[in-house]
Amino acid sequence: MLAPQDISLFLNISLAPTHEKVELDGETGLPDSIRDMPDQVSGHFVELEPSVAHDIESAWKRVMMLNATRVLYTFSYDAPAQRFTAVKR
């Protein structure tokens, strides 16, 4: 399993991100090149505060940035499991 990494969440087209820790599924890290970023990524949130979990669950638009490539992903969220699936925009 990969080490947890910091991601940026933009909920409901917020201009300022919320930073959270996630563990991604898979055995390799994300690439450093924009063109090599995967079309889909999944994983789970680590130590997510209940208020943030509620904000994510109730958001009508969810976007995340996974690393320094600044590639944006729209994601779905499974609240009971604190899991997400993200698709490149």
Sine and cosine of phi, psi and omega as CSV:
sin_phi,cos_phi,sin_psi,cos_psi,sin_omega,cos_omega
0.00,0.00,0.60,-0.80,0.01,-1.00
-0.98,0.19,0.42,-0.91,0.06,-1.00
-0.92,0.39,0.53,-0.85,0.06,-1.00
-0.85,0.53,0.56,-0.83,0.03,-1.00
-0.77,-0.64,0.42,-0.91,0.00,-1.00
-0.99,0.16,0.73,-0.68,0.09,-1.00
-0.82,-0.57,0.26,-0.96,0.05,-1.00
-0.93,-0.37,0.79,-0.61,0.05,-1.00
-0.94,-0.33,0.71,-0.71,0.11,-0.99
-0.87,-0.49,0.93,-0.36,-0.04,-1.00
-0.96,-0.28,0.72,-0.69,0.04,-1.00
0.81,0.59,0.72,0.69,0.01,-1.00
0.82,0.57,0.55,0.84,0.08,-1.00
-0.87,0.49,0.60,-0.80,0.02,-1.00
-0.99,0.11,-0.39,0.92,0.01,-1.00
-0.95,-0.32,0.75,-0.66,-0.03,-1.00
-0.99,0.17,0.38,-0.92,0.22,-0.97
-0.98,-0.20,0.73,-0.68,0.00,-1.00
-0.99,-0.16,0.76,-0.65,0.01,-1.00
-0.69,-0.72,0.31,-0.95,0.07,-1.00
-0.99,-0.15,0.67,-0.74,0.07,-1.00
-0.71,-0.70,0.40,-0.92,0.20,-0.98
-0.91,-0.42,0.83,-0.56,-0.02,-1.00
-1.00,0.06,0.53,-0.85,0.11,-0.99
-0.95,0.31,0.51,-0.86,0.03,-1.00
0.94,-0.34,0.08,-1.00,-0.09,-1.00
-0.90,-0.44,0.02,1.00,0.03,-1.00
-0.83,-0.56,0.52,-0.85,0.02,-1.00
-0.96,0.26,0.13,-0.99,0.04,-1.00
-0.97,0.25,0.55,-0.83,0.01,-1.00
-0.95,0.32,0.30,-0.96,0.02,-1.00
-1.00,0.00,-0.16,0.99,-0.06,-1.00
-0.98,-0.19,0.71,-0.70,0.01,-1.00
-0.83,0.55,-0.70,0.71,-0.09,-1.00
-0.93,0.38,-0.32,0.95,-0.02,-1.00
-1.00,-0.09,-0.04,1.00,-0.02,-1.00
-0.90,0.43,0.66,-0.75,-0.03,-1.00
-0.93,0.37,0.42,-0.91,0.03,-1.00
-0.95,0.30,-0.47,0.88,-0.01,-1.00
-0.64,-0.77,0.61,-0.79,0.01,-1.00
-0.66,-0.75,0.57,-0.82,0.08,-1.00
-0.68,-0.73,0.31,-0.95,0.00,-1.00
0.12,-0.99,-0.33,-0.94,0.02,-1.00
-0.62,-0.78,0.43,-0.90,0.03,-1.00
-0.98,0.21,0.55,-0.83,0.01,-1.00
-0.93,-0.37,0.81,-0.59,0.07,-1.00
0.81,0.59,0.74,0.67,0.00,-1.00
-0.97,0.23,0.82,-0.58,0.03,-1.00
-0.91,0.42,0.61,-0.79,-0.01,-1.00
-0.82,0.57,-0.61,0.79,-0.01,-1.00
-0.92,0.39,-0.61,0.80,0.03,-1.00
-0.94,0.33,-0.65,0.76,0.05,-1.00
-0.85,0.52,-0.67,0.74,0.04,-1.00
-0.90,0.43,-0.68,0.73,0.02,-1.00
-0.87,0.49,-0.67,0.74,0.01,-1.00
-0.91,0.42,-0.73,0.68,-0.05,-1.00
-0.88,0.48,-0.62,0.79,-0.06,-1.00
-1.00,-0.01,-0.10,0.99,-0.02,-1.00
-0.92,0.40,0.66,-0.75,0.05,-1.00
-1.00,0.03,-0.29,0.96,0.08,-1.00
-0.66,-0.75,0.82,-0.58,-0.05,-1.00
-0.82,-0.58,0.85,-0.53,0.02,-1.00
-0.74,-0.67,0.64,-0.77,0.06,-1.00
-0.76,-0.65,0.49,-0.87,0.12,-0.99
-0.89,-0.45,0.86,-0.52,-0.17,-0.99
-1.00,0.02,-0.48,0.88,-0.01,-1.00
-0.41,-0.91,-0.17,-0.99,-0.11,-0.99
-0.93,0.37,-0.14,0.99,0.02,-1.00
-0.93,0.36,-0.30,0.95,0.01,-1.00
0.92,0.39,0.40,0.92,0.11,-0.99
-0.98,0.22,0.75,-0.66,-0.03,-1.00
-1.00,-0.09,0.62,-0.78,0.04,-1.00
-0.81,-0.59,0.69,-0.72,0.18,-0.98
-1.00,0.02,0.70,-0.72,-0.07,-1.00
-0.75,-0.66,0.47,-0.88,0.14,-0.99
-0.97,-0.23,0.43,-0.90,-0.15,-0.99
-0.74,-0.68,0.79,-0.61,0.09,-1.00
-0.98,-0.19,0.99,-0.17,-0.13,-0.99
-0.87,0.49,-0.74,0.67,-0.04,-1.00
-0.86,0.51,-0.60,0.80,-0.03,-1.00
-1.00,-0.07,-0.15,0.99,-0.10,-1.00
0.81,0.58,0.60,0.80,0.00,-1.00
-0.97,-0.24,0.39,-0.92,0.06,-1.00
-0.65,-0.76,0.41,-0.91,0.18,-0.98
-0.78,-0.62,0.81,-0.59,-0.08,-1.00
-0.88,-0.47,0.68,-0.74,-0.01,-1.00
-0.86,-0.51,0.75,-0.67,-0.01,-1.00
-0.85,0.52,0.69,-0.73,-0.01,-1.00
-0.99,0.17,0.00,0.00,0.00,0.00
